[in-house]
Amino acid sequence: MRQDSGQLGARLTGVVVSRWSWRVFGAAALVVAVLGAPLAAQSTRTISGTVLSATALTPIQGADVRVQGAAAGVFTDVSGRFRLTNVSSDQVTLVVRRIRYQPMSQTVRAGSADLRLLMTEATVTLDEVVVTGTAVGEQQRAIGNAVSSINVSQELERSGVGDVGNLINARAAGVIVTSGNGRAGSGTGIAIRGRSTISLNQQPLVYIDGVRVTNDVGTGAGSQGGRGVSRLNDISPEDIESIEIIKGPAAATIYGTEASNGVVQIITKRGRASDKSRWGLAVRQGTQWFQDPEGRIPTNYAKNAAGQILSWNAIQEEKTRGVEIWKNGQMQSFSGTVSGGSNLVQYYVSSVYDKDKGIEPNNHLDRYTGSANLNISPRPTIDVNSRVGYVAGKTHLGADYGVGTITGAMYGSPLALNTPSRGFGFGYPPEVVWGVFDNTQEVNRFTGSTTFNHRPVSWFTHRLIAGVDQTGEDNVYLQKFVPVQWKPLFTASGSKGQVQQDLRNITYLTGDYSGTAKFSLTKSLVSSSSFGGQYYQKRVRTSQVVGLEFPAPGLKVAAAAATRQGSQDFLRNTTVGFYGQEQLAFNDRLFLTGAVRVDNNSAFGDNFDLATYPKVSGTWVISEEPFWKLGSINTLKLRAAFGQSGLQPEVFTALRTFQPVTGTADQPAVTPQLIGNSDLKPEKGQEFEVGFEGLAFNRLSVDFTYFSKTTKDAILLRPVPPSTGFPGSQYVNIGEVSNHGLEGRVTLQAFTRDNVSWDITGNVGTTKDKIEDLGGIPFVSVPGGPTQRHVEGYPIAGMWAKRVTSATFDATTARATNLQCDGGPGKAALACASAPFVFQGTITPKITGAVSNTITLWKRLSLYGLVDFKRGNKLLNTDETIRCAIFVTCDVNMHPENYDPIYVANAQNGSSLQIVNSFIQDASFASLREVSASYSIPERYAQKAGATRASITVAGRNLHRWTSYTGLDPESRSLQNVNNPFQAAFDQGVTPTLAQFIATLNLTF
């Protein structure tokens, strides 16, 4: 097992950050520690303090604090502060309650000030309201399917994560987060419960406060590392209160067509009524670095004309020149918030500025995020919430996957050492890559929503949501006019440069009405009837312009190029749906729910009218029954659910289309393009899940789920007969896919004392997908995946190649001979030239999970560690394939006698990508993802600076990895595509996940 160990101490001494930013950070900390005057004496009949999370030491807003037995108490403010006056006794017991936390009590003396009351998060929270698509949401006790919830404020403060994708990673069972690369500004892809579609997008739907938003992955221009930005990056984690993940059709029926892959609900922060405005400031400073490049960038070999074996290693050669290829990058973030209001109006306003630099000079980002949330309650029966968010920024992604510095370092040759390339592959040394190639994305994004809640009578509540998400992308791939000294490295045309600009405007419109009527039919039976309708529209407008060959240096726009090309497109997809749901509650312990949704979508074929999706679920809080006698099991909820939801076809796939051509006499004409399919309908996913949630001994909580999902009417491309007059293929509903697995989450309060506590949390998820039916098609190749196929009876996008089972080594010719390959299931081995492609493994991890530990000391210091893992998936090590089988620069090519003949056979016969089984490698890994220490500065020092709370967190991320994968990074993916991100599973010349060290100062006033 190779260990990508980090040289943490050495790297930290090399932190490269701007001096002014560290001075700001240090000065702020110093001010908090020393300024001010002694606090005024507290009244002897007054008790004040702060309520905090026991694990992250973050303040808990809205906690109910009261003296035991008292009819009324007070609620904590945004800083977790409370103040009780006119306490009746010298010694009283305080009781603190808050949804999502276990109740706690503590005996204190009247006159106590600066109390610190710690609440432990309860993973079994049956009375918490979860967003489900209905007007009033549903209590956790009534929901028959698994819902994962992430406390963002807590996770953010202790992890230092700067984007939503990495915030979700490892924190929800069954949610697979895949990173593309380690470049500043790059994004992640999300798959919930593995894969369940063959040809459509696997990404879940994303909502912000009930408004559907774009979540495209792999956006950008060009093929040289520019397609790496995720729209999830636009959402500032600092503005998020919580994230709820609805995992599949059994839970997402009400969300209808497009929801088969699950739903991610992002709930933003809101203001609370308080006697004065609350201000918050946060400063984040950090560094990131390429961990152990000396042990990961390989040495390449070649023979000179005299037959001597020469070696070349990019790291060593550049160090000989007195330089390092990759420098430490910098991460900076500055954020401010203000919130407050009265019972009539509450507000929350925030602003965040991010400035990150990667490990190469042409990789950096500047991003500004602003948001405002206003809640108005003119009457007790009416409240209106409006939110606006704006993002503006520019990301320079540099270059990877082709002409990048990583590629040059991986594929170099000693034969080119004394040339202008200095040995680097593809002829480009680092300074040329940085000076010539630039991939950028400029984004302007606005998200706005208004939610109107009305309770006209006690038994009826209805809600109206209207919103828009507008994103404008300016994606540019630029190859600059090459300076004279670098021209020998380029062709005559290439040295003149080029530019490609892709403009993308994506608009989502949301209209959502829902109502819920609630009646008590009998003393023990309550009926909740919900209904609603939704309107969603997605518009995508694209323009592309290409300019080739600039006449002079300094020109960067297509208008200045000698040759210009352009194109334009516009796509629109509309969904209209209605649902009805009935829920019966018996004694608030047994719940039965039935629902049905009907949808129409503009991408459906003309002969297909409406899609119908039913749902039924049940829950039983058995631990609240009178007969329950197992006192050690405090809470036990049993649940089961069945439901359906869909995934609509791509725009235009159901329509007969024609493409423009130049006809006779140079006149415009059209020719057949796609035959279309008037019967095309959505893929329909149906899922059954069963599970339980329980709490034992008041310290061990367990959440377990088994799910089984089938996707029917899967959309595939099938060849059409030439007699139709249309070329190519037709989209048809002929496939079927199954997927099943287990999910579990366990939290243990291992140790609890006044000044010491230890919590352990673990989650695990399994998934196993299988193509049940391809409608008679032998197999379907995966675009961009050179060794991937969809084959009936095997996983989606599985890895396929010829597998060498035996070979001998001929010392005379230095070649592997007598190659025998796997003949297929149940068949004998045969000569590789006649052997079929056989299954090598799945690209989807069979098991994912994480384990975290939190130790809290003296109610001020929190120590946190997180290890996550993925197992059972394969990845094509394209770097090793190209080096060993195509460029012939590996040690195996120089000294084949030292290697297994099967590996030699792959190296000598893998150039056609048919015999590459040795390069399709196990990509399992475990990663020391996060370690942190958070210290809450004593209140007396914070108050001297006018602050109510101050904390400092120091965190390290991606510090260590255990893996047998021999490539740069088992998490990397080279090919990213907006329509089907991360389905192709190979890494080639991609910047790996970077190690990070981050320090954060938080102040609340």
Secondary structure, DSSP 8 states (H G I E B T S, - for coil): -EE----HHHHHTT----HHHHHHHHHHHHHHHH-S-------TT-EEEEEEETTT--B-TT-EEEETT-S--EE--TTSEEEE-S-SSSEEEEEEE-TTB--EEEEEETT--SEEEEE-B-S--TT-EE--SSSS-EEGGG--S-EEEEEHHHHHHHH---SHHHHHTTSSTTEEEEE--SSTT--EEEEESS---SSS----EEEETTEEE----SBSSSSSS---B-GGGGS-GGGEEEEEEE-SHHHHGGG-BT-TT-EEEEEE------SS-EEEEEEEEEEEE-S-HHHHS--EEEE-TTS-EEEE-HHHHHHHTT--SS--EEEEEEEEEEEEE-SSEEEEEEEEEEEEE-SSTTEEEEEEEEEEEEEEEEETTEEEEEEEEEEEEEEEE---TTSSHHHHHHS--GGGTTSTTTT-GGG--HHHHHHHEEEEEEEEEEEEEEEEEEEEETTEEEEEEEEEEEEEEEEEEEE----GGGGGGS-TTGGG-EEEEEEEEEEEEEEEEEEEEEEESSSSEEEEEEEEEEEEEEEEEEEEEEEE--SSTT--SGGGSSEEEEEEEEEEEEEEEEEEEEEEEETTTEEEEEEEEEEEETTS-TT---EEEEEEEEEEEGGGSTT---TTEEEEEEEEEEEEEEE---TTTTS-EEEEEE-GGG-EEEEEEE---TT---EEEEEEEEEEEEEETTTEEEEEEEEEEEEEEEEEEEE--GGGS--SEEEEEEEEEEEEEEEEEEEEEEEE-SSEEEEEEEEEEE-EEEEEE-TT-SEEE-TT-TTEEEETTS-TTEEEE--EEEEEEETTTTEEEEEEE---TT---EEGGG---EEEE-SS-SEEEEEEEEEEETTTEEEEEEEEEEES-EEEEHHHHIIIIIS--SHHHH-GGGS-HHHHHHHHH-TTSSS-TTTEEE--EEEEEEEEEEEE--HHHHHHTT-SEEEEEEEEEEEEEEE---SS-TT--S---SSSTT-S-EE-S-----EEEEEEEEEE-
